[in-house]
Amino acid sequence: MADGDKTLPGSPDEPGKRRFGALSGNTKGIKPAAAQTEQTGDNAASPVPPAAPVPPAGSADHVPAVELQADPTEPPADPAQLPPEAGDVPAGPAGAENGRGTTEPPSAVDPTAEPQDIAGLPPLPRAGDLTSASEDAIVDPSEAILERIDLDSWKWPEYFAFSLTRMEEIFPVGGIPRGIGPVRDLVTEENDFRPLPIDREKWSGADEKWSTVGDVLANTFTDAWMVSRDGIALEEEYAWPMKPARQHMLFSISKSIVSAVIGALTDAGLLSPDDLVTTRVPALAESGYAGATIRDLLDMRSGIKFSEEYLKEGSEIRALFEAVDFAPRTATSANGIKDFLKGLTSDREHGGAYVYRSCETDVLAWICEAVVGQPFSVIASEYVWSKIGAAHAAQVCQDRWGGSIADGAISTTLRDLTRFGEMIARGGTTAEGVRVLSGQWIDDIFTGAADSAQVFADSPSGQSYPGGMYRSQFWVPSASRDVVIGIGIHGQMLYIDRATQTVGVKLSSDPQPVSLAQQHGTLAMFEAIAEAVPPKSESAATSPVASAAEPVNDVGTAAPSAPVPNTSAVAASTPAPGAAAPNAAAPNDSAPSAAAPAAAAPSIAPQPYVAQPGII
């Protein structure tokens, strides 16, 4: 669901158990030369070896010990009750804030003293005190936390942010390989967009206390966020335990990736959106999907009876969670996602009303497997992920019977999801000219069918996004047909503006599954940045009409459909009135620069965290 406010049971909205880390920038490409090591792509360096010297306290690479908040209503998570770790050091000074508005317990240890290298191991990071998000500066207290997480506890607020970056440690997963092609380089440029005002009049669902980009970031459990344009990462920040090379659960943004796989198979002539579902998956012939087409599923317009009410006792979405072990199983739980889908029934005609239902996407993934004869993870890699210039593999959670939980359990890195969004914004091609999806498929996402807007307006979601629609597992959030988004519960969003070629990604760990305030606030944030950053001077920022572009082969031997970005032009652009000026010039296209940011650069530290009230 993308409208309404809901909180899962067992996820109390308490300020003391908010988040692990404070947002800080990805400093790759802009660190001082003396402190930077050679890196390529988005690859993270290996963990710090035991014998490595420990940086002085207060330095950019110093990371103190981890600290979890105890809660009398949940099993203890205090480090004192965990098995002692060789690298633990005492907590920070009394009254010190951890970057999320919570206060650390008192400690007699001098915070300016150099931490001791106990047993030859570097100290562990402490929640909220991460001062660098560069890939060579983070050591994770994985074992101490993972020992506490299981199928019952992974959504507890104490562990949720960590769990979303460690799904492979909790559930079976299918890897989605990146392939062997070149990585699409993204050059980091530091900006401070936090003071930028947001348009609350347009996005009225945003919290009335939020007036700036910084307000949205500080109050929406942000794990990582990024805004890019033409290969330049205009802003990129991470909060521990998230970091550049780590995959984060996307929840329902996964649906947009599944849609791209269906589109690629359509372009390859292996299926058609007009095909009957049961023609491709005969196992569903006795289910409610009899008579539905693939297009009905893509647009959430089948007649399947399915409630997406996460808190409703006996709802189909809760039964789906039980079938795949996302919720405790019962005696009546289905044995995996496919067994669950076969038991669904219909309560109206197919092809009619729009009703958001996650089960539709799981059937689409099953169709992909039936058509190609391979697991969904392999198909997604071959037809999409290996072509977008991803730096890392993605992954999809699976049930214990091997079924892919494709509706909401794909995980990717922040940068790779940005690369996926860039491909959509460019009309289905990469910056190197590789055709991933046809122009016709992309155009159809943005324009929809003749009745797409009307059936959306007639649905509950139409009140949240007036003038919008839902097409091919993407949301069109307004009457503009240049912006589409992917939305995932717990605060995930993929923002794609093809007119300005702006892509925004926000990954979060909000205990609330669905919050219209967060969705509107995040949309307003990305829209404000897209409007504030001036277009490149040498080319107008116009919508690429993808259908007019000539497709090229899969290995990218044809000429690119658009010029390779010139980062110096963006860096030299004069900011529009009210725009946030860059803190440092963008590095050169060919290789990330090691030059340090300007000495007078404004701080990118997040605003003090303000707790959100719980939703009853």
C-alpha positions, 0 to 999 in steps of 0.5 A: 500500500502507498496510502494511509499510516500503519504500524506493525505490531511489535514495532513501537515507535520509541525515540530511544530505539531509533537508529544506529548511525548518523548520516555522513557523506560518501567521501570517495573521490573527494578525500585528501590525497594523503588519506585516500587509497586507490579504489575502482567502481563501488568496491568496498575495501576488505575489513581492517586487518587485526594488526592495522593501527587504530586512528586517533579519536576524533579523526575521520576514520575513527569508529568507536564501539557499538551500543544498542538501546535496551528496552524492558518490553523486548529481549535485552539488547544491551552490549553488557548482556551480549557475549563480550567482544574482543574489540569493545571499548566503553561508550562516549561521554554522558549527554553526548547525542548519537545523531538521532536525537538520543542520548548516550549513557555516562562513561568515565572514559575520556572521549578524546583519548586514543582507543586501546587496541584490545587483543590486537583488534580495532574498536567496533563502531558505536551506533550514531558515532560514525564519522566517515562513510568511505568504504575503507573506514568501516568495521562492523560488529556483525557477530554481536548483532547477528547472534541476536537476530532470527525470524522472530526478531529481525523487525524489532526496532533495535535490529531493523536497520541492521537486518535490512542490510543483512537479509542474506544472513536471515533468509535464503537468497538467490544472487542476481549477478552483475555480469562482467561488463563495465561499471557505470561510474558515478562521480561524487560531488558534495552539496548541502541541500539540507537548507533547501525548502520543500513545497508542502503546499503541493505535497500536503501529506508531508508533516507540517513541521517539515519545511526543508530537505534536512527536516525530511532526512532527519525525521524519516529513519534515513539509512542512505540517500542519493541524488544523481544527474548525468553520472554525477552523484550530487548528494550521497550519504550513509548511516551505519550500518549502511555503506556504499558496497552494502545491499539494502532491502528495497521492499516494493521497489522490487516490483519495478525491477520485476516489471523491467524483467517482464519488459525485457522478455517482451522485447525479446519476443518471449511473451506478450502483456496480452498473454493469459497468465494461465497459458504461461503458468498452467499451475494457476488454472484452478486459481482466481487468476484464470482469465487474467492477462499479464497486463492485468497483473502489471497494472494491478487490475486483476480480479484477485481477492487480496487485502494489503492491510498489514495489520488486519487479522487474516488478511491475505498479505499476512498469509503471504508473509506466513507462507514465506517466513516473514511472519510466524507460521501457523498450521494453515500457512501455505508452503511457500509463495507458489503454494500460496498463489495457487490458493487465491480466488477472485471476487470481480472481473479482471481488467477493471478496477485498480487495487494495489496487491503484492501477489500480482508481482509474485505471479509475474516473477513466476511467469518469467521462470516458466517462460525462460526455465531458470530461477528468477534471480538468473533471469533478472541478471541476464536480461536487466542487471548485467546490462545497467553497469551495476557494480555489485550483485543484487539478491532476492529472498527466497522461501524454504521451497525455493520460490522468489519473494519478488514482490518486495524482497530484492536488495541492491546497493544505493548506487546500483539502484540509482544506475537502474533508475538512470536507465529508465530515465534515459529511455531504456538505454545506459549512458554507454548506449546499451539498450536494456528496454525498448523505448516503447516499453519505457514510454508506456510506463510514463504515459499509461493506457487511456483509462489508467488515470481514471481507474487510479483516481477511482481508487483510494490511492487516487486521493493520495496522488491526485492526477497520478496513475499506476502503470507497469509496477511504477507509480506516476505520482502527479499529473506530470508525465515526466516523473515516475517513482517506485515505493517500498514500505518502511520508507523506500523510494526511487524517484525518476525525473526524465525531463531533468534526468534526475534520479533520487534514491532513499533507503530507510528503516521506518518501523511504520510500514506505510506513512503518507507523510514520509512519502510526500516528504521524500517526493517534495525533497527530491523535487526541490533538489531537481528544480534547484540544480541547474541543467547542463549548459551545453544541452537542454534538459528535455525528456528523452523520447525513448521510442524515437531512439534507435536500439543498439545491441546488448554489448554496447557497440553502437553509439550512445543515444546521448552524449557521455556526461561532462561533469565539469559543465555541471560543476561550473554551472551557476546555481539557480536562485535558491539552489544549494551551491556545491561544496567542491568542484566535481572530479574529472570524468575519467577518474575520481579526483583525490582533491579535498573539498574547499576548506570553507565548505558548509557542514553536511551533518544532519539536523538534530533528530526529532522523534515522530509520534506513533500512529495508533 
